[in-house]
Amino acid sequence: MAPVTNAGLAEAADGRSVLRFEEYELPPGQIDLRATLGCTAPIDLDVGFGKGRSLLEWAALGRDGTLLGVEIRRGLVERAFERLGRAGAGGVRLLRGDFRAVVPRLVPGGLVRRCYLHFPDPWWKKRHRKRQVVSAPVVAELVRLLAPGGEVCVQTDVPERAEEFRAALAGAGLQERWWSDGGPGARPFDVRSNREVRCEAAGVPVYRMTFGKPPPEAGGPQAREEGRG
Ligand SMILES: C[S@@+](CC[C@H](N)C(=O)[O-])C[C@H]1O[C@@H](n2cnc3c(N)ncnc32)[C@H](O)[C@@H]1O
């Protein structure tokens, strides 16, 4: 399994930040989103960002908080890092590793506003299905990380996977906010990924869904707890 590494701007001797890709291997155990990775809440996640178009588009939105991109392939992390640096894009942190192994280590829970999964690998062959990123254990960890009201956004061009992802998200207790069966129409996401653009140019249908973590009910147990003293 690839080590979990944190990509950051290297510091030059004169204190300037220089555009050089460096990886720092993280010690085993918990990975604190704020103290270790330098994220500021609210945090968005981009899992398997590939060539990184969605990271650049996110940065261009000028949002508050941090986008944490997690990608398993070093070459892609390096490429995205360089593209972000050239664009002068801020607010994005990159982590190299297998998201399935990384996600249970991320703490604290409750800080993630949005998790994007743009075209998680389709794994056509049955023997490769064990590499699938979206699974019940991973979705359970995402629920833990989501802030109340936060959401998971998934898109894919594989209809069978779309149905599986939809069932996994609903099965974890998330509420469906958007489902599109690949027909033309509005899209709920605020950024585009490389594969999304390619699919649209080729006229390939894209299945999209957004599932949200319900906010604590007004007057419910958590709200009453918070209201106490
Ligand atoms: C089909 S590509 C989609 C890339 C990009 N999101 C897009 O829409 O253009 C899937 C990406 O997920 C990455 N990936 C696959 N398994 C992963 C895992 N376990 N953890 C993190 N990234 C993973 C792959 O390296 C690849 O970049």
The ligand as an SDF file (V2000), in Angstrom:
LIG
                    3D

 27 29  0  0  0  0  0  0  0  0999 V2000
  -11.6370    7.6070  -13.3130 C   0  0  0  0  0  0  0  0  0  0  0  0
  -10.4140    8.5680  -12.5350 S   0  0  0  0  0  0  0  0  0  0  0  0
  -11.3020   10.1060  -12.2500 C   0  0  0  0  0  0  0  0  0  0  0  0
  -10.3800   11.2610  -12.0530 C   0  0  0  0  0  0  0  0  0  0  0  0
  -11.1030   12.6170  -11.7820 C   0  0  0  0  0  0  0  0  0  0  0  0
  -11.8380   12.6030  -10.5520 N   0  0  0  0  0  0  0  0  0  0  0  0
  -11.9820   12.9960  -12.9180 C   0  0  0  0  0  0  0  0  0  0  0  0
  -13.2010   12.9430  -12.7500 O   0  0  0  0  0  0  0  0  0  0  0  0
  -11.4610   13.3520  -13.9770 O   0  0  0  0  0  0  0  0  0  0  0  0
  -10.3500    7.8960  -10.8660 C   0  0  0  0  0  0  0  0  0  0  0  0
   -9.2260    8.4720  -10.0230 C   0  0  0  0  0  0  0  0  0  0  0  0
   -9.2930    7.9240   -8.7070 O   0  0  0  0  0  0  0  0  0  0  0  0
   -7.9790    7.5840   -8.2920 C   0  0  0  0  0  0  0  0  0  0  0  0
   -8.1150    6.5100   -7.2920 N   0  0  0  0  0  0  0  0  0  0  0  0
   -8.4650    5.2200   -7.5160 C   0  0  0  0  0  0  0  0  0  0  0  0
   -8.5060    4.5240   -6.3750 N   0  0  0  0  0  0  0  0  0  0  0  0
   -8.1680    5.3960   -5.3890 C   0  0  0  0  0  0  0  0  0  0  0  0
   -8.0160    5.2860   -3.9670 C   0  0  0  0  0  0  0  0  0  0  0  0
   -8.2240    4.1180   -3.3490 N   0  0  0  0  0  0  0  0  0  0  0  0
   -7.6640    6.3780   -3.2620 N   0  0  0  0  0  0  0  0  0  0  0  0
   -7.4480    7.5730   -3.8830 C   0  0  0  0  0  0  0  0  0  0  0  0
   -7.5580    7.7440   -5.2210 N   0  0  0  0  0  0  0  0  0  0  0  0
   -7.9270    6.6780   -5.9690 C   0  0  0  0  0  0  0  0  0  0  0  0
   -7.2800    7.1540   -9.5620 C   0  0  0  0  0  0  0  0  0  0  0  0
   -5.8640    7.2210   -9.4590 O   0  0  0  0  0  0  0  0  0  0  0  0
   -7.8360    8.1680  -10.5610 C   0  0  0  0  0  0  0  0  0  0  0  0
   -7.0820    9.3510  -10.5910 O   0  0  0  0  0  0  0  0  0  0  0  0
  1  2  1  0
  2  3  1  0
  2 10  1  0
  3  4  1  0
  4  5  1  0
  5  6  1  0
  5  7  1  0
  7  8  2  0
  7  9  1  0
 10 11  1  0
 11 12  1  0
 11 26  1  0
 12 13  1  0
 13 14  1  0
 13 24  1  0
 14 15  1  0
 14 23  1  0
 15 16  2  0
 16 17  1  0
 17 18  1  0
 17 23  2  0
 18 19  1  0
 18 20  2  0
 20 21  1  0
 21 22  2  0
 22 23  1  0
 24 25  1  0
 24 26  1  0
 26 27  1  0
M  CHG  2   2   1   9  -1
M  END
$$$$
